Amino acid sequence: MTSSSARPARGIRFASYNMMNLLEDNGEVAIGRFEQQCKLIRAMRVDVLAVQELIAEGNTREDTARLAGHRLSLLAEGTGLRYEHAPGAPAVAIGNQGFHSALLWADGIRPAGNWYSIAGSSFWHAMAMLDLDVGASEPVTHASVHLRPFGREHRADEGERVLVAMTRGTRRLGFVAGDFNSVSAARVRRRTPDGAGERWPLYDPDYPAGEDNWHPSLASYCHVSSDETRTLSWTTDRRPTGHLEHTGLRDAAALIDAPWMPTVGHWSGGDHPDARLDQIWATSAAADAVTGYEVIDRPLSAADELGEVTADPWTLSDHLGIVATYDTTALSRQL
């Protein structure tokens, strides 16, 4: 069972999934995992999908782009989704390290222009952006982003670039989803104990303190210091998404105050503690349309095999998929 809210009659399910080295090689294990991931995505019944860690490396950037486009076509074939924002043009943003970000969408949804692939000096990985006609009164921007795993200062800069991309020009209705490689800065509204007022605590907890909870990997995610006894202390670095929170974008999970659930920390042999690094953010004009959020942390009933269930998501990637639902009629009322 997943942590979720009900889908409205006119809801769009926008999902994000870091698929962990998707099709890194053509070995039997990789292909088997890919097929199980496709089965899981079909069972998630998504309308739009943001993908991270689509792997492709060629001798030139052009070769890399061709291979990434081909592998995205295999994912589209395996999930029943569409992937070309124009004829012969796959919606994949080519990153700098062989890890690429992409968008796919269901039948009935149409590309509406404004395709952007942001990488180069701006991102360690990449950000893919596309306006889609989902049946609202105007096209809605959807973006897939993957922030860098190392270099906290640069990651904070990347968060600012996400903000600029999602708010520049006349862009109003939009959602950006992905692996932010940082704990969210989102705050959630709570009533005071006497019910007379409200407060806005952080939605996500800090990384646990104390010597027993220390791991060197935390240095990539926290502000770390020591005192005169050389005792370490650390606070979670939330700057990458602080840019979004402070300027009006809203984290879907915090927006509806969904039960907190991590998206990483489950992978066997991994060294990262439980954390919610995967997030979906809505622009301020789109935030009131968000009606649901869920983390895909359990097997689902297969979409096309009666009585069958998917593989356990914990065994398919070091990240769990997430889904935010938004109401297109509510989007139209915002304009």
N, C-alpha and C positions, 0 to 999 in steps of 0.2 A: 504494500500500500504506500502511496506517496503522500507527502504533505501538500495539499492543494485546496483551491477554492473552485466552485462550480463554474463551468464554462457557460457564458451567456449565449442566447440564441444567435447573435450575430458576432460571435467572438472570433478573433484571429489568434492562433497559437503560434507565438514566436519563440523558437527554441535556440539554445546555444549548446554546443558540444565540442569540447577539446577531445579529439579522437585519439590522441597519443600516437604520434608517429604513423599517421594513416598511410598505409601502403608503402612503408619505408623500403620494403623488399618484396619480392614475389614468392617468398617461401610459403610452405604449406601452413605454418602457424599464423603468419601474417594474413594470408587469404582467409583462413578459417575465422580469425577474429573479425576481419572486415565484414564477412558475411553475417556474423552474429550482430555486429553493430548496425548493419543495414536493417536487419530484422527488428532490432530495438527501435530504430528511428521510425520505421513503418508503424510500429505499435504505439509510438508517441503521438501519432496522428497530427503532425505539425503542419502548419500552413506556410511558415517561413523558417528556414534553418540557417543559423550562423555556425560555421565550422572553423575550427582552428587546428593547426598541426597537420595540414595536408602536406605530405613530404614529396618534394621533387627537386632534384639537382641535376643540371645539365652542364655541358662544357661552356655554354654561353648563357646569358640571361634569356635570349630568345629560345634556346633549347629547353631551359628550365620552364619557361612559360608554356611551351607546347606540352611538356610532360605533365605539368600541373593541370592544364586544361583537360588532358586525356584522363588523368586520374579523377578529376572532378566529374567527368562524364560517367565514369564507372560508378561513382557514388550516386549520381543522379539515376542511373539505370537500376542500381540496387535498392533505391528508396522510392522510386516512382515520382521523383521531384524534377523540376526543370532547373536549368543552370545557365542558359545563355541570355545575357542582357541585350544582345543584338545577334543577328545571324552569324554563327561562327565565332562569337566572342563570349567565352566563359567568364562568369562572374567570380574571378579569383584574383586576389591581390598578391603579387609576388614579393615575398619577404627577402631579407638579405642573408639569411642563414639556412635556407632550404626549408623553412617552415612557413606555410602560406595560409592565408585566411580567405574564406569564400562564403558565398550566399547561394541558397537554393530555395525554391518556392513551389507550391502546389499548383495543379491545373486550376484555371479560373482566376489566378492572380497574374497580372501582366506587368512587365517592366515598363516604367514610365519616364525613363531618361535619367540624367544626372548621375551617371556611373562615375565613381572615383576609386582609384587604387592609390593608396597613400603608403609609401614606403621610403626607399632611398635613405637620405640622412634623417628623415623624420622618425623612423621606427626601426628597432632591431628586427621585428617581424613585419607585420603589415596590418592595414585596415582597409576593408572593402566596404563601399557604400553604394546604395542603389535606391532610387525612388521606385515604389511599387504601387500599382493600382489594386487596392484591396477592397474596393467598394465604398470607401469613405468619400466625402465631398471633394477631396483633393488627394494627390498621391502622398504616400507616407514613406519617409526615409527609413531604411533598415541598414544597419551596419554590423559588421563582424570585425572584432579587433582582438589582437593578441599583444599585450605589453611584454616588455623584456623581463627575463627571469633574474637578471643580475644588473647591478648599477642603479642604486636607488635614486640618485640625483637625476639620471637620464630617464628613469621610469616616471618620475614626477613630471618631467618635461613632456613625456609622451601623453600623460593624462591631460595636460593642458592642450595638446594638439587635438586630442579627442574632443575636448570641449569646443574648440574653435571650429572643427569640422562639423559638429552637430548643431551649431548655432549661427554659422556665417550666412550672410546674404538674407534671403527671404525664407530660409528653412525654418519651419515651425513645428510640424508634426513629425516626430521621429523617435526611433528606438535604437540604442546601440547595445550589443551583447557581446560577451566574450570572456576570455581569460585575462583578467586585469593583473594577475600576479601580485595582488595586494588586497588587504582587508578593506572592506568598504568603509567610507566615511559617513555613510547615511545615518540619519537620526530618525527616530520613530516617536510619534506623539503618544504620550501616556498621561492619564489623569493622575493628579496628586492624590495621596491617600484620603484626604478629606473630600475629594470630588469637586472642590471649588476652583481648581486651577489645572494647569497642565505643565508638563515638562517634556524635554526632547533628549532623552539619553541616546547614546550610540546603539544602533541595532546589533552590530557584531561585537562580540567580546574581544578583549585584548588577548594576545598570546599569553598562556599561563606563565606566571612569574615563578621564581624559585630555582635553586641550583639543579634540582632533579628534572626540571623541564627544559634546561638549556641544551641547545644543539647548535653547532656552528652554522647551520643553514639559516638560523634566525637572523644572522648578521645581514642577510640580503633582504629582510622584510621588516626590520625593526631599527629604531635608534638605540644603540647599545652604549653603555658607559660603565665605569667601575669607580669604586670609592677607595679610600686610603687603605682598606684591608684587601683590595683587589677583588672584592665581591662584585660580580656583574649584576646589572639591572638593565631592563629593556622596556621600551614602549613601542607599540605597533605603529609603523609608518603608514599613515592613511593619505598621504599627500596626492597620490595619483588620482584618486576619486574625490578627494577634497575639492579639486577644481570643479567637478561636476555638481556636487552637493551644494557648494556655496553660491553657485550661480543659477540655481533653480531646477536642474535636472533631478530626477527622483529614481532611486533604486526600487525596482518593483517589489522585492521581498519586504523591504521596510515600509513601503507605501501602504501595503495592505496588512502590515504587521503579521506576516505569515510565521508559523512556528519555525524557529531557527534550525537550520540543518547545514552541515558542512558539505562542500563539494570536493574537497581533497582530504587526504589523511588516511584513506582506507586501503591504499595500494600496498600489497605485500612487498616488503623490502624497501619501501619508500621512507624518507627521513623527515617528511613534512608533517607537522601536527595537524589536527583537525582545523580546517579553516574554510571560509566561503570566499574563494578567489574568483569564482565564476559569477557574473552578475549581468543583469539586464536593466539598463537605465532608460527612462523616458524623458523627453524634453518637457519643459514646463507646460506647454500647450497640450501635450498628449497625456500628461500624468493622470488626470481625472478619468481617463478611459480605461486604466488598468483595473482589471477585476479579479485576476487570479495569478498565482505563482506556485510552482512546484519544483521539487528536486526529484529526479528519477533515480531512486535509490533501491528499487526492488524490481524483480522480474515483472513484466507486463504480459497481459494476454495478447497473443500474436494477432496481428491485424488480418492475416490471410490464411491462417491455419487453425481451423476450429479445434478448440480444446488444447492447443499448444500454448506454451509460454516462452518468453524470450530467455536468453541467458541472464545471469545475475550481472547487473551493470558494474558491480564492484570488480568483476573479473575482466572487463572489456577495455577499461581505460583508467589512468590515474586521476581522471576528473569525472565527475558525474554530470550528466546532462541536466539542464534546467529549462523550464518553460514559463513564460509570462503570457497571460491572456489579456487581450484588450478588445473593447467594444467599438466597432466602427461607427455606430450611430452616436455614441458619446463623443468620438473624435469630431464628427461633423458638427456637433453642438458647440464645440470649442471655438469655431471659426466665426 
